Amino acid sequence: MNELSARDWRKSSYSSEGNACLYISALDSATIRLRESDEPDTILTTNPTALNALIRSAKAGQLDHLGTA
């Protein structure tokens, strides 16, 4: 995988100035990369269709049970 520079990443507008910021990179239309500010070397790779499905599920509350102990 090509090394990504700081300019290739965009911080989520929902992230504050503290920790736990989400960054996204889409260098092409087929691959989306995600990372979290506390673990910048850990990069999740997905595609637009799968990410869209995840976001729709989260917004619909279908993943709420994952946060409960």
Secondary structure as GFF3:
##gff-version 3
##sequence-region A 1 69
A	DSSP	three_ten_helix	6	8	.	.	.	ID=ss1
A	DSSP	beta_strand	10	11	.	.	.	ID=ss2
A	DSSP	beta_strand	22	25	.	.	.	ID=ss3
A	DSSP	beta_strand	32	36	.	.	.	ID=ss4
A	DSSP	beta_strand	39	46	.	.	.	ID=ss5
A	DSSP	alpha_helix	48	59	.	.	.	ID=ss6
A	DSSP	three_ten_helix	64	67	.	.	.	ID=ss7
###
